[in-house]
Amino acid sequence: GIEDGLVIGFLGGLLVDVSVADRPLGASTLALLLTLGIAFVVARAVGPSRRAISIGLVLVLTGVYHVVFAAIMVPTTEARFAINPAVILIAAVLNAVLAIPIAGIFGLIERRFGHAERVDW
């Protein structure tokens, strides 16, 4: 759900900000939450149980995250805006490859423990 995704995104962003040296606290968190917002809008428009679309979103939104993060780092660290498309492409492909088995696992969990259609008496 949206609430679970936001909590995990917030905690994951904070973990990345704390573990990487010389990174302002909250930069990754903000970029990740903005990217999650885009993912939730697309997921709401597409509907539930679209695993292939979620894998495609991972591919596309990895690049969006990197661009948003670079844009956030410009005013916070006075760095110049620089992105490397080759690095972003490699990260996006690796994330999408990793998303394939994860989507399969979530499908299995949903089939096993998901909402079963029953007649309400």
MARDOVEX-108291 format. One line per 10 residues: number of its first residue (from 0); their letters; for each residue x, y, z of N, C-alpha, C, O, CB. Coordinates in nm, 2 decimals. Glycine has a CB too. Layout:
N
NUM) A) X/Y/Z/X/Y/Z/X/Y/Z/X/Y/Z/X/Y/Z | ...
END
This chain:
121
0) GIEDGLVIGF) 0.08/-0.12/0.00/0.00/0.00/0.00/0.09/0.13/0.00/0.21/0.12/0.01/-0.09/0.00/0.12 | 0.02/0.24/-0.01/0.09/0.36/-0.01/0.16/0.39/0.12/0.28/0.44/0.12/-0.01/0.48/-0.04 | 0.09/0.37/0.23/0.16/0.40/0.36/0.28/0.32/0.38/0.38/0.37/0.43/0.06/0.37/0.47 | 0.27/0.19/0.35/0.39/0.10/0.37/0.50/0.14/0.28/0.62/0.15/0.32/0.35/-0.05/0.34 | 0.47/0.18/0.15/0.58/0.22/0.06/0.64/0.35/0.10/0.77/0.37/0.09/0.52/0.24/-0.08 | 0.57/0.44/0.16/0.62/0.57/0.21/0.71/0.55/0.33/0.82/0.61/0.34/0.51/0.67/0.24 | 0.67/0.46/0.42/0.75/0.43/0.54/0.89/0.37/0.49/0.99/0.40/0.54/0.68/0.34/0.64 | 0.88/0.27/0.41/1.00/0.20/0.36/1.09/0.29/0.28/1.21/0.29/0.30/0.96/0.07/0.28 | 1.03/0.38/0.20/1.11/0.47/0.12/1.18/0.57/0.21/1.29/0.61/0.19/1.02/0.55/0.02 | 1.10/0.62/0.31/1.16/0.72/0.41/1.28/0.65/0.48/1.38/0.71/0.49/1.06/0.77/0.50
10) LGGLLVDVSV) 1.26/0.54/0.54/1.36/0.47/0.62/1.48/0.43/0.53/1.59/0.44/0.57/1.31/0.35/0.69 | 1.45/0.38/0.41/1.56/0.35/0.32/1.64/0.47/0.27/1.76/0.46/0.27/1.50/0.28/0.19 | 1.57/0.58/0.25/1.65/0.70/0.21/1.73/0.75/0.33/1.85/0.80/0.31/1.55/0.81/0.17 | 1.68/0.75/0.45/1.76/0.79/0.56/1.88/0.69/0.58/1.99/0.74/0.62/1.68/0.79/0.69 | 1.86/0.57/0.56/1.97/0.47/0.58/2.08/0.50/0.47/2.20/0.50/0.51/1.92/0.33/0.56 | 2.04/0.53/0.35/2.14/0.57/0.25/2.21/0.70/0.29/2.33/0.71/0.27/2.08/0.58/0.11 | 2.14/0.80/0.33/2.20/0.93/0.37/2.29/0.91/0.48/2.40/0.98/0.48/2.09/1.03/0.41 | 2.26/0.83/0.58/2.35/0.81/0.70/2.47/0.73/0.66/2.58/0.76/0.72/2.27/0.75/0.81 | 2.46/0.63/0.57/2.57/0.54/0.55/2.67/0.60/0.44/2.78/0.55/0.44/2.52/0.41/0.49 | 2.63/0.69/0.36/2.72/0.75/0.27/2.78/0.88/0.32/2.71/0.97/0.36/2.65/0.78/0.13
20) ADRPLGASTL) 2.91/0.89/0.32/2.98/1.01/0.38/2.96/1.13/0.29/2.94/1.12/0.17/3.13/0.98/0.40 | 2.96/1.25/0.35/2.95/1.38/0.29/2.82/1.39/0.21/2.82/1.46/0.10/3.06/1.40/0.19 | 2.71/1.33/0.25/2.58/1.35/0.19/2.49/1.42/0.29/2.48/1.38/0.40/2.52/1.21/0.14 | 2.42/1.52/0.24/2.33/1.59/0.34/2.21/1.50/0.38/2.16/1.43/0.29/2.27/1.72/0.27 | 2.18/1.51/0.50/2.07/1.42/0.56/1.94/1.46/0.49/1.90/1.58/0.50/2.07/1.43/0.71 | 1.87/1.37/0.43/1.74/1.39/0.37/1.74/1.41/0.22/1.64/1.41/0.16/1.69/1.51/0.43 | 1.86/1.41/0.16/1.87/1.43/0.01/1.81/1.31/-0.06/1.73/1.31/-0.15/2.01/1.46/-0.03 | 1.87/1.19/-0.02/1.82/1.06/-0.08/1.67/1.04/-0.04/1.60/0.99/-0.12/1.91/0.95/-0.04 | 1.64/1.07/0.08/1.50/1.05/0.12/1.40/1.13/0.04/1.30/1.08/0.00/1.49/1.09/0.27 | 1.43/1.26/0.02/1.34/1.34/-0.06/1.33/1.29/-0.20/1.23/1.28/-0.26/1.39/1.49/-0.06
30) ALLLTLGIAF) 1.45/1.26/-0.27/1.45/1.21/-0.40/1.37/1.08/-0.41/1.29/1.05/-0.51/1.59/1.19/-0.45 | 1.39/0.99/-0.32/1.32/0.86/-0.32/1.17/0.88/-0.30/1.09/0.81/-0.36/1.37/0.77/-0.21 | 1.13/0.97/-0.21/0.98/0.99/-0.18/0.92/1.06/-0.31/0.80/1.03/-0.34/0.97/1.08/-0.06 | 0.99/1.15/-0.37/0.93/1.21/-0.50/0.92/1.10/-0.61/0.82/1.10/-0.68/1.02/1.32/-0.54 | 1.01/1.01/-0.62/1.00/0.91/-0.72/0.89/0.81/-0.68/0.82/0.76/-0.77/1.14/0.83/-0.73 | 0.88/0.78/-0.55/0.77/0.69/-0.51/0.63/0.76/-0.54/0.54/0.69/-0.58/0.78/0.67/-0.36 | 0.62/0.89/-0.53/0.50/0.96/-0.56/0.46/0.93/-0.71/0.34/0.91/-0.74/0.51/1.11/-0.54 | 0.56/0.94/-0.80/0.53/0.91/-0.94/0.49/0.77/-0.96/0.40/0.74/-1.03/0.66/0.94/-1.02 | 0.55/0.68/-0.89/0.52/0.54/-0.90/0.38/0.51/-0.85/0.30/0.43/-0.91/0.62/0.45/-0.82 | 0.33/0.58/-0.75/0.20/0.56/-0.69/0.09/0.62/-0.79/-0.02/0.56/-0.80/0.18/0.62/-0.56
40) VVARAVGPSR) 0.12/0.73/-0.85/0.03/0.79/-0.95/0.01/0.69/-1.07/-0.10/0.67/-1.11/0.08/0.92/-1.00 | 0.12/0.64/-1.12/0.11/0.54/-1.23/0.04/0.42/-1.19/-0.04/0.36/-1.26/0.25/0.51/-1.29 | 0.07/0.36/-1.07/0.01/0.24/-1.02/-0.14/0.26/-1.00/-0.22/0.17/-1.03/0.07/0.20/-0.89 | -0.18/0.38/-0.96/-0.33/0.40/-0.94/-0.39/0.41/-1.08/-0.51/0.37/-1.09/-0.35/0.54/-0.87 | -0.33/0.47/-1.18/-0.38/0.48/-1.31/-0.39/0.34/-1.38/-0.49/0.31/-1.46/-0.30/0.57/-1.40 | -0.29/0.26/-1.36/-0.29/0.13/-1.43/-0.38/0.02/-1.36/-0.45/-0.05/-1.43/-0.14/0.07/-1.43 | -0.38/0.02/-1.23/-0.46/-0.07/-1.16/-0.37/-0.18/-1.09/-0.25/-0.18/-1.11/-0.56/-0.14/-1.25 | -0.43/-0.26/-1.01/-0.36/-0.36/-0.93/-0.31/-0.48/-1.02/-0.36/-0.50/-1.13/-0.44/-0.42/-0.82 | -0.21/-0.55/-0.96/-0.16/-0.68/-1.02/-0.11/-0.66/-1.16/-0.14/-0.74/-1.25/-0.27/-0.78/-1.02 | -0.03/-0.56/-1.19/0.04/-0.55/-1.31/0.19/-0.56/-1.29/0.26/-0.46/-1.28/0.00/-0.41/-1.38
50) RAISIGLVLV) 0.24/-0.68/-1.28/0.38/-0.71/-1.25/0.47/-0.66/-1.36/0.58/-0.61/-1.33/0.40/-0.86/-1.22 | 0.44/-0.68/-1.48/0.52/-0.64/-1.59/0.54/-0.49/-1.60/0.65/-0.43/-1.62/0.47/-0.69/-1.73 | 0.43/-0.42/-1.57/0.44/-0.27/-1.56/0.53/-0.22/-1.45/0.60/-0.12/-1.46/0.30/-0.21/-1.55 | 0.52/-0.29/-1.33/0.60/-0.25/-1.22/0.75/-0.27/-1.25/0.83/-0.20/-1.21/0.56/-0.33/-1.10 | 0.78/-0.38/-1.33/0.92/-0.40/-1.37/0.97/-0.29/-1.46/1.08/-0.24/-1.45/0.94/-0.54/-1.43 | 0.88/-0.25/-1.55/0.91/-0.14/-1.64/0.93/-0.01/-1.57/1.01/0.08/-1.60/0.80/-0.12/-1.75 | 0.84/0.01/-1.46/0.86/0.13/-1.38/0.99/0.14/-1.31/1.05/0.24/-1.29/0.74/0.14/-1.28 | 1.04/0.02/-1.26/1.17/0.02/-1.20/1.27/0.06/-1.29/1.36/0.14/-1.26/1.20/-0.13/-1.15 | 1.26/0.02/-1.42/1.36/0.06/-1.52/1.36/0.21/-1.54/1.47/0.27/-1.55/1.33/-0.02/-1.65 | 1.24/0.26/-1.56/1.23/0.41/-1.59/1.26/0.49/-1.47/1.33/0.59/-1.48/1.09/0.44/-1.64
60) LTGVYHVVFA) 1.20/0.46/-1.35/1.21/0.54/-1.23/1.35/0.54/-1.17/1.38/0.63/-1.09/1.11/0.50/-1.13 | 1.43/0.44/-1.20/1.57/0.45/-1.16/1.64/0.57/-1.22/1.71/0.64/-1.15/1.65/0.32/-1.20 | 1.62/0.60/-1.34/1.67/0.72/-1.41/1.61/0.84/-1.35/1.68/0.94/-1.33/1.65/0.71/-1.55 | 1.48/0.84/-1.32/1.42/0.96/-1.27/1.47/0.99/-1.13/1.50/1.10/-1.10/1.26/0.94/-1.25 | 1.49/0.88/-1.05/1.55/0.90/-0.91/1.69/0.97/-0.92/1.72/1.06/-0.85/1.56/0.77/-0.84 | 1.78/0.92/-1.01/1.91/0.98/-1.02/1.91/1.12/-1.07/1.99/1.20/-1.02/1.99/0.89/-1.12 | 1.82/1.16/-1.16/1.81/1.30/-1.20/1.76/1.38/-1.09/1.81/1.49/-1.07/1.72/1.31/-1.33 | 1.65/1.34/-1.02/1.60/1.42/-0.91/1.70/1.43/-0.80/1.72/1.54/-0.74/1.47/1.35/-0.85 | 1.78/1.32/-0.77/1.88/1.33/-0.67/1.99/1.43/-0.71/2.03/1.51/-0.62/1.94/1.19/-0.64 | 2.03/1.43/-0.83/2.13/1.53/-0.88/2.08/1.67/-0.87/2.15/1.76/-0.83/2.17/1.50/-1.02
70) AIMVPTTEAR) 1.95/1.69/-0.90/1.89/1.82/-0.89/1.88/1.87/-0.74/1.90/1.99/-0.72/1.75/1.82/-0.95 | 1.86/1.78/-0.65/1.86/1.81/-0.51/2.00/1.84/-0.46/2.01/1.93/-0.37/1.79/1.70/-0.43 | 2.10/1.77/-0.51/2.23/1.80/-0.46/2.29/1.93/-0.50/2.38/1.98/-0.44/2.32/1.68/-0.50 | 2.24/1.99/-0.61/2.29/2.12/-0.66/2.28/2.23/-0.56/2.38/2.29/-0.53/2.22/2.16/-0.79 | 2.16/2.25/-0.51/2.15/2.36/-0.41/2.20/2.33/-0.27/2.24/2.41/-0.19/2.01/2.41/-0.40 | 2.19/2.20/-0.23/2.23/2.16/-0.10/2.38/2.15/-0.08/2.43/2.18/0.03/2.17/2.03/-0.06 | 2.46/2.11/-0.18/2.60/2.10/-0.17/2.68/2.19/-0.26/2.80/2.19/-0.26/2.64/1.95/-0.20 | 2.61/2.27/-0.34/2.67/2.36/-0.43/2.76/2.29/-0.53/2.86/2.34/-0.58/2.76/2.46/-0.36 | 2.71/2.17/-0.57/2.78/2.09/-0.67/2.72/2.12/-0.80/2.61/2.17/-0.81/2.77/1.93/-0.64 | 2.79/2.09/-0.91/2.73/2.12/-1.04/2.64/2.00/-1.08/2.66/1.89/-1.03/2.84/2.14/-1.15
80) FAINPAVILI) 2.54/2.03/-1.16/2.45/1.92/-1.20/2.52/1.83/-1.30/2.56/1.87/-1.41/2.32/1.98/-1.27 | 2.54/1.71/-1.26/2.62/1.61/-1.35/2.55/1.48/-1.34/2.54/1.42/-1.23/2.77/1.61/-1.32 | 2.51/1.42/-1.45/2.47/1.28/-1.45/2.54/1.21/-1.56/2.58/1.26/-1.66/2.31/1.28/-1.47 | 2.56/1.08/-1.53/2.63/0.99/-1.63/2.53/0.90/-1.69/2.49/0.80/-1.62/2.75/0.92/-1.57 | 2.48/0.91/-1.81/2.38/0.83/-1.86/2.42/0.68/-1.87/2.33/0.59/-1.85/2.34/0.87/-2.00 | 2.54/0.65/-1.89/2.58/0.51/-1.89/2.57/0.44/-1.75/2.52/0.33/-1.74/2.73/0.50/-1.94 | 2.61/0.51/-1.65/2.59/0.46/-1.51/2.44/0.44/-1.48/2.40/0.34/-1.42/2.66/0.55/-1.41 | 2.36/0.54/-1.52/2.22/0.53/-1.49/2.16/0.42/-1.56/2.07/0.35/-1.51/2.15/0.67/-1.52 | 2.19/0.40/-1.69/2.14/0.29/-1.77/2.18/0.15/-1.71/2.09/0.06/-1.70/2.19/0.29/-1.91 | 2.30/0.14/-1.67/2.35/0.01/-1.60/2.27/-0.01/-1.47/2.22/-0.12/-1.45/2.50/0.02/-1.58
90) AAVLNAVLAI) 2.25/0.09/-1.39/2.18/0.08/-1.26/2.03/0.04/-1.29/1.98/-0.04/-1.22/2.19/0.21/-1.18 | 1.97/0.11/-1.39/1.83/0.08/-1.42/1.81/-0.07/-1.47/1.72/-0.13/-1.43/1.78/0.18/-1.53 | 1.90/-0.11/-1.55/1.89/-0.25/-1.60/1.91/-0.35/-1.49/1.84/-0.45/-1.48/1.99/-0.28/-1.72 | 2.01/-0.33/-1.40/2.03/-0.42/-1.29/1.92/-0.41/-1.19/1.88/-0.52/-1.14/2.16/-0.38/-1.22 | 1.86/-0.30/-1.17/1.74/-0.29/-1.08/1.62/-0.36/-1.14/1.55/-0.43/-1.07/1.70/-0.14/-1.06 | 1.60/-0.35/-1.27/1.49/-0.42/-1.34/1.51/-0.57/-1.34/1.42/-0.65/-1.31/1.48/-0.37/-1.48 | 1.64/-0.62/-1.36/1.67/-0.76/-1.35/1.64/-0.81/-1.21/1.59/-0.92/-1.19/1.81/-0.79/-1.39 | 1.67/-0.74/-1.11/1.65/-0.77/-0.97/1.50/-0.77/-0.94/1.45/-0.84/-0.85/1.72/-0.68/-0.87 | 1.42/-0.68/-1.00/1.28/-0.67/-0.98/1.20/-0.79/-1.03/1.09/-0.81/-0.98/1.23/-0.54/-1.04 | 1.26/-0.86/-1.13/1.18/-0.97/-1.19/1.16/-1.08/-1.09/1.04/-1.12/-1.07/1.26/-1.03/-1.31
100) PIAGIFGLIE) 1.26/-1.13/-1.01/1.22/-1.24/-0.91/1.14/-1.18/-0.80/1.06/-1.25/-0.74/1.35/-1.30/-0.86 | 1.17/-1.05/-0.76/1.09/-1.00/-0.65/0.94/-0.99/-0.69/0.86/-1.01/-0.60/1.15/-0.86/-0.62 | 0.91/-0.95/-0.81/0.77/-0.94/-0.85/0.71/-1.08/-0.85/0.60/-1.10/-0.82/0.76/-0.88/-0.99 | 0.79/-1.18/-0.89/0.74/-1.32/-0.89/0.71/-1.37/-0.75/0.61/-1.43/-0.72/0.84/-1.41/-0.95 | 0.80/-1.33/-0.65/0.78/-1.37/-0.51/0.65/-1.30/-0.46/0.57/-1.36/-0.39/0.90/-1.33/-0.43 | 0.63/-1.17/-0.49/0.51/-1.10/-0.45/0.39/-1.16/-0.51/0.28/-1.17/-0.45/0.52/-0.95/-0.48 | 0.40/-1.21/-0.63/0.28/-1.28/-0.70/0.25/-1.41/-0.62/0.13/-1.44/-0.60/0.31/-1.31/-0.84 | 0.35/-1.48/-0.59/0.33/-1.61/-0.51/0.26/-1.58/-0.38/0.17/-1.65/-0.33/0.46/-1.69/-0.49 | 0.31/-1.48/-0.31/0.26/-1.44/-0.18/0.11/-1.39/-0.19/0.03/-1.43/-0.11/0.34/-1.33/-0.11 | 0.09/-1.32/-0.30/-0.05/-1.27/-0.32/-0.15/-1.38/-0.35/-0.26/-1.39/-0.30/-0.05/-1.16/-0.43
110) RRFGHAERVD) -0.10/-1.48/-0.43/-0.19/-1.59/-0.46/-0.21/-1.68/-0.33/-0.32/-1.73/-0.32/-0.12/-1.68/-0.57 | -0.11/-1.69/-0.25/-0.12/-1.78/-0.13/-0.20/-1.71/-0.02/-0.29/-1.77/0.04/0.01/-1.82/-0.08 | -0.17/-1.58/0.01/-0.23/-1.52/0.12/-0.33/-1.40/0.08/-0.38/-1.33/0.17/-0.13/-1.47/0.21 | -0.35/-1.38/-0.04/-0.43/-1.27/-0.09/-0.58/-1.29/-0.06/-0.62/-1.39/0.00/-0.41/-1.25/-0.24 | -0.65/-1.19/-0.10/-0.80/-1.19/-0.08/-0.86/-1.29/-0.16/-0.85/-1.29/-0.29/-0.85/-1.05/-0.11 | -0.93/-1.39/-0.10/-1.00/-1.49/-0.17/-1.15/-1.44/-0.19/-1.21/-1.39/-0.10/-1.00/-1.63/-0.10 | -1.20/-1.47/-0.31/-1.34/-1.43/-0.34/-1.43/-1.53/-0.28/-1.43/-1.65/-0.31/-1.36/-1.41/-0.49 | -1.51/-1.48/-0.19/-1.61/-1.57/-0.12/-1.74/-1.50/-0.12/-1.75/-1.38/-0.12/-1.56/-1.60/0.02 | -1.85/-1.58/-0.11/-1.98/-1.52/-0.11/-2.00/-1.48/0.04/-1.99/-1.56/0.13/-2.09/-1.63/-0.15 | -2.04/-1.36/0.05/-2.08/-1.31/0.19/-2.22/-1.35/0.23/-2.31/-1.33/0.15/-2.07/-1.15/0.20
120) W) -2.23/-1.42/0.34/-2.36/-1.47/0.38/-2.43/-1.36/0.46/-2.54/-1.39/0.51/-2.35/-1.60/0.46
END
